[in-house]
């Protein structure tokens, strides 16, 4: 079984740019905004299993709870 490609620059919930500094090749080495954010367990559960730990949730989804499935 193959895993679909994961774009680390896209939110796994809404597909929009996630502005993750750590996913940007050649970007500065300062910590990303997401290292200071809180993500509810319910929100994290909605991330598809193959994308967990591989793509950041965007700030909009983090603040608003993400799009409804």
MMTF fields as JSON, N, C-alpha, C and O atoms, coordinates in Angstrom:
{
  "mmtfVersion": "1.0.0",
  "mmtfProducer": "UNKNOWN",
  "numBonds": 275,
  "numAtoms": 276,
  "numGroups": 69,
  "numChains": 1,
  "numModels": 1,
  "chainsPerModel": [1],
  "groupsPerChain": [69],
  "chainIdList": ["A"],
  "bondAtomList": [4, 2, 8, 6, 12, 10, 16, 14, 20, 18, 24, 22, 28, 26, 32, 30, 36, 34, 40, 38, 44, 42, 48, 46, 52, 50, 56, 54, 60, 58, 64, 62, 68, 66, 72, 70, 76, 74, 80, 78, 84, 82, 88, 86, 92, 90, 96, 94, 100, 98, 104, 102, 108, 106, 112, 110, 116, 114, 120, 118, 124, 122, 128, 126, 132, 130, 136, 134, 140, 138, 144, 142, 148, 146, 152, 150, 156, 154, 160, 158, 164, 162, 168, 166, 172, 170, 176, 174, 180, 178, 184, 182, 188, 186, 192, 190, 196, 194, 200, 198, 204, 202, 208, 206, 212, 210, 216, 214, 220, 218, 224, 222, 228, 226, 232, 230, 236, 234, 240, 238, 244, 242, 248, 246, 252, 250, 256, 254, 260, 258, 264, 262, 268, 266, 272, 270],
  "bondOrderList": [1, 1, 1, 1, 1, 1, 1, 1, 1, 1, 1, 1, 1, 1, 1, 1, 1, 1, 1, 1, 1, 1, 1, 1, 1, 1, 1, 1, 1, 1, 1, 1, 1, 1, 1, 1, 1, 1, 1, 1, 1, 1, 1, 1, 1, 1, 1, 1, 1, 1, 1, 1, 1, 1, 1, 1, 1, 1, 1, 1, 1, 1, 1, 1, 1, 1, 1, 1],
  "groupList": [{"groupName": "UNK", "atomNameList": ["N", "CA", "C", "O"], "elementList": ["N", "C", "C", "O"], "formalChargeList": [0, 0, 0, 0], "bondAtomList": [1, 0, 2, 1, 3, 2], "bondOrderList": [1, 1, 2], "singleLetterCode": "X", "chemCompType": "L-PEPTIDE LINKING"}],
  "groupTypeList": [0, 0, 0, 0, 0, 0, 0, 0, 0, 0, 0, 0, 0, 0, 0, 0, 0, 0, 0, 0, 0, 0, 0, 0, 0, 0, 0, 0, 0, 0, 0, 0, 0, 0, 0, 0, 0, 0, 0, 0, 0, 0, 0, 0, 0, 0, 0, 0, 0, 0, 0, 0, 0, 0, 0, 0, 0, 0, 0, 0, 0, 0, 0, 0, 0, 0, 0, 0, 0],
  "groupIdList": [1, 2, 3, 4, 5, 6, 7, 8, 9, 10, 11, 12, 13, 14, 15, 16, 17, 18, 19, 20, 21, 22, 23, 24, 25, 26, 27, 28, 29, 30, 31, 32, 33, 34, 35, 36, 37, 38, 39, 40, 41, 42, 43, 44, 45, 46, 47, 48, 49, 50, 51, 52, 53, 54, 55, 56, 57, 58, 59, 60, 61, 62, 63, 64, 65, 66, 67, 68, 69],
  "secStructList": [7, 7, 7, 7, 7, 7, 7, 6, 6, 5, 7, 6, 6, 6, 7, 1, 5, 7, 7, 7, 4, 4, 4, 1, 6, 6, 7, 7, 7, 1, 7, 7, 4, 4, 4, 4, 7, 7, 7, 7, 2, 2, 2, 2, 2, 6, 1, 7, 4, 4, 4, 6, 6, 6, 1, 7, 7, 7, 2, 2, 2, 2, 2, 2, 6, 7, 7, 7, 7],
  "xCoordList": [0.848, 0.0, 0.888, 1.835, 0.604, 1.39, 0.675, -0.552, 1.45, 0.875, 0.844, 1.796, -0.234, -0.282, 0.792, 1.189, 1.25, 2.232, 1.614, 0.441, 2.416, 1.979, 2.72, 3.947, 1.988, 2.596, 2.74, 1.741, 3.965, 4.147, 3.812, 3.727, 3.621, 3.265, 1.762, 1.321, 0.967, -0.494, -1.12, -0.672, -2.144, -2.896, -3.583, -4.245, -3.438, -4.081, -5.6, -6.279, -6.137, -7.581, -8.277, -9.312, -7.721, -8.399, -7.646, -8.22, -6.368, -5.593, -4.957, -4.253, -5.192, -4.596, -3.155, -2.746, -2.398, -1.02, -1.032, -1.881, -0.083, -0.06, 0.986, 1.031, 1.826, 2.856, 3.793, 4.249, 4.079, 4.986, 6.431, 6.9, 7.124, 8.519, 9.423, 10.407, 9.107, 9.964, 9.806, 10.683, 8.7, 8.474, 9.029, 9.101, 9.422, 9.91, 11.383, 12.225, 11.703, 13.117, 13.896, 13.466, 15.022, 15.86, 15.327, 15.894, 14.239, 13.678, 14.554, 15.514, 14.222, 15.04, 14.829, 13.886, 15.683, 15.637, 14.93, 15.082, 14.159, 13.412, 12.232, 11.737, 11.789, 10.668, 9.412, 9.204, 8.61, 7.36, 6.311, 6.399, 5.326, 4.21, 3.528, 3.006, 3.541, 2.794, 3.403, 2.729, 4.672, 5.289, 4.739, 4.879, 4.114, 3.527, 2.001, 1.362, 1.42, -0.04, -0.55, 0.189, -1.816, -2.484, -3.459, -4.215, -3.434, -4.332, -5.135, -4.567, -6.445, -7.283, -7.12, -6.85, -7.284, -7.217, -8.24, -7.965, -9.417, -10.451, -10.008, -10.269, -9.339, -8.846, -7.757, -7.758, -6.842, -5.758, -6.292, -5.718, -7.377, -7.993, -8.515, -8.596, -8.869, -9.433, -8.371, -8.709, -7.092, -6.014, -5.92, -5.822, -5.948, -5.823, -4.552, -3.504, -4.648, -3.544, -2.235, -1.173, -2.298, -1.073, -0.411, 0.726, -1.118, -0.55, -0.141, 0.475, -0.47, -0.126, 1.383, 2.095, 1.858, 3.286, 4.064, 5.294, 3.358, 4.039, 3.628, 4.318, 2.509, 2.037, 1.33, 0.521, 1.647, 1.053, -0.362, -0.683, -1.188, -2.506, -2.278, -1.404, -3.044, -2.878, -3.442, -4.209, -3.051, -3.501, -5.012, -5.639, -5.603, -7.056, -7.789, -8.712, -7.384, -8.023, -7.747, -8.617, -6.544, -6.212, -7.115, -7.55, -7.401, -8.225, -9.706, -10.44, -10.157, -11.579, -12.001, -13.182, -11.07, -11.424, -11.449, -11.855, -11.021, -10.937, -12.287, -13.331, -12.257, -13.511, -14.207, -13.554, -15.482, -16.236, -16.16, -16.244, -16.003, -15.914, -17.224, -17.317],
  "yCoordList": [-1.18, 0.0, 1.236, 1.309, 2.21, 3.436, 4.537, 4.542, 5.462, 6.605, 7.779, 7.988, 8.55, 9.711, 10.719, 10.805, 11.474, 12.511, 13.521, 13.874, 13.975, 14.974, 16.256, 16.258, 17.349, 18.655, 19.341, 19.774, 19.452, 20.043, 21.533, 22.105, 22.167, 23.587, 23.826, 24.976, 22.756, 22.862, 22.273, 21.248, 22.926, 22.441, 21.126, 21.051, 20.098, 18.816, 18.84, 17.893, 19.91, 20.0, 20.791, 20.359, 21.944, 22.783, 22.884, 23.315, 22.493, 22.532, 23.874, 24.004, 24.865, 26.183, 26.2, 25.31, 27.214, 27.364, 27.441, 28.111, 26.751, 26.727, 27.662, 27.828, 28.275, 29.224, 28.618, 29.308, 27.334, 26.674, 27.004, 26.656, 27.663, 28.046, 26.829, 26.857, 25.771, 24.584, 23.775, 22.978, 23.964, 23.226, 23.963, 23.396, 25.218, 26.022, 25.742, 26.065, 25.133, 24.869, 26.182, 27.113, 26.238, 27.433, 28.599, 29.692, 28.373, 29.444, 29.708, 28.98, 30.746, 31.011, 29.898, 29.115, 29.834, 28.723, 29.08, 28.384, 30.16, 30.508, 29.548, 29.004, 29.345, 28.421, 28.907, 30.107, 27.98, 28.278, 28.766, 28.487, 29.493, 29.955, 28.776, 28.908, 27.617, 26.472, 25.874, 25.143, 26.18, 25.635, 26.302, 25.772, 27.465, 28.178, 28.049, 28.556, 27.375, 27.266, 26.054, 25.105, 26.114, 24.981, 24.382, 25.099, 23.069, 22.35, 21.373, 20.548, 21.468, 20.573, 19.133, 18.896, 18.178, 16.775, 16.442, 15.631, 17.063, 16.822, 17.304, 16.643, 18.451, 18.981, 18.067, 17.75, 17.651, 16.777, 15.434, 14.847, 14.943, 13.682, 13.767, 12.755, 14.977, 15.152, 15.138, 15.05, 15.223, 15.163, 13.723, 12.793, 13.534, 12.173, 11.501, 12.138, 10.234, 9.487, 9.621, 9.767, 9.575, 9.635, 11.015, 11.157, 12.037, 13.382, 13.806, 14.858, 13.018, 13.363, 13.411, 12.477, 14.514, 14.69, 15.029, 15.086, 15.256, 15.53, 16.863, 17.361, 17.458, 18.744, 19.501, 18.935, 20.784, 21.617, 22.05, 22.307, 22.123, 22.73, 24.235, 24.78, 24.917, 26.368, 27.118, 26.563, 28.383, 29.167, 29.375, 29.424, 29.497, 29.683, 28.464, 28.609, 27.274, 26.059, 25.89, 25.441, 26.245, 26.135, 27.038, 26.647, 28.243, 29.192, 28.866, 29.026, 28.405, 28.199, 26.736, 26.425, 25.849, 24.445, 23.699, 22.538, 24.344, 23.694, 23.58, 23.766, 23.27, 23.087, 21.823, 20.861, 21.826, 20.644, 19.596, 19.925, 18.342, 17.281, 17.099, 16.248],
  "zCoordList": [0.0, 0.0, 0.0, 0.784, -0.862, -0.92, -0.164, -0.057, 0.357, 1.054, 0.098, -0.653, 0.112, -0.765, -0.369, 0.793, -1.357, -1.06, -0.103, -0.221, 0.835, 1.8, 1.49, 1.394, 1.332, 1.097, 2.45, 3.024, 2.976, 4.304, 4.366, 5.452, 3.198, 3.154, 3.173, 3.175, 3.188, 3.14, 4.395, 4.908, 4.872, 6.034, 5.663, 4.628, 6.484, 6.179, 6.347, 5.95, 6.929, 7.122, 6.019, 5.511, 5.64, 4.65, 3.324, 2.324, 3.3, 2.07, 1.754, 0.752, 2.589, 2.373, 2.893, 3.638, 2.495, 2.976, 4.498, 5.085, 5.135, 6.597, 7.2, 8.419, 6.368, 6.823, 7.856, 8.767, 7.714, 8.65, 8.292, 7.208, 9.187, 8.947, 8.834, 8.095, 9.55, 9.538, 8.256, 7.923, 7.527, 6.282, 5.073, 3.982, 5.254, 4.143, 3.902, 4.74, 2.742, 2.459, 2.342, 1.661, 3.001, 2.949, 3.759, 3.728, 4.484, 5.307, 6.515, 6.767, 7.258, 8.438, 9.449, 9.335, 10.408, 11.358, 12.657, 13.661, 12.643, 13.842, 13.993, 13.006, 15.226, 15.435, 14.712, 14.535, 14.312, 13.624, 14.626, 15.822, 14.121, 14.955, 15.647, 16.755, 14.973, 15.498, 16.766, 17.493, 17.034, 18.247, 19.505, 20.607, 19.338, 20.472, 20.516, 21.438, 19.525, 19.429, 20.208, 20.47, 20.564, 21.206, 20.207, 19.552, 20.1, 19.208, 20.058, 20.774, 19.974, 20.787, 20.302, 19.124, 21.211, 20.802, 19.718, 18.834, 19.781, 18.776, 17.397, 16.392, 17.35, 16.077, 15.519, 14.329, 16.363, 15.915, 15.417, 14.5, 16.007, 15.579, 14.15, 13.455, 13.708, 12.369, 11.277, 10.097, 11.646, 10.654, 10.151, 10.951, 8.82, 8.291, 8.809, 8.905, 9.136, 9.758, 8.982, 9.587, 7.655, 6.854, 6.863, 6.413, 7.373, 7.423, 8.83, 9.001, 9.822, 11.206, 11.374, 11.005, 11.938, 12.161, 10.903, 10.93, 9.793, 8.533, 7.917, 7.027, 8.372, 7.85, 8.97, 9.705, 9.088, 10.141, 9.795, 8.635, 10.803, 10.686, 10.558, 11.233, 9.705, 9.534, 10.744, 11.53, 10.877, 12.031, 12.013, 13.071, 10.83, 10.736, 11.293, 12.094, 10.877, 11.389, 12.885, 13.631, 13.32, 14.741, 15.575, 16.658, 15.08, 15.818, 15.722, 16.696, 14.543, 14.314, 14.426, 14.276, 14.684, 14.812, 13.492, 13.448, 12.414, 11.11, 10.43, 11.056, 9.126, 8.403, 8.874, 9.28, 8.821, 9.235, 8.134, 6.951, 8.522, 7.507, 6.76, 5.875]
}
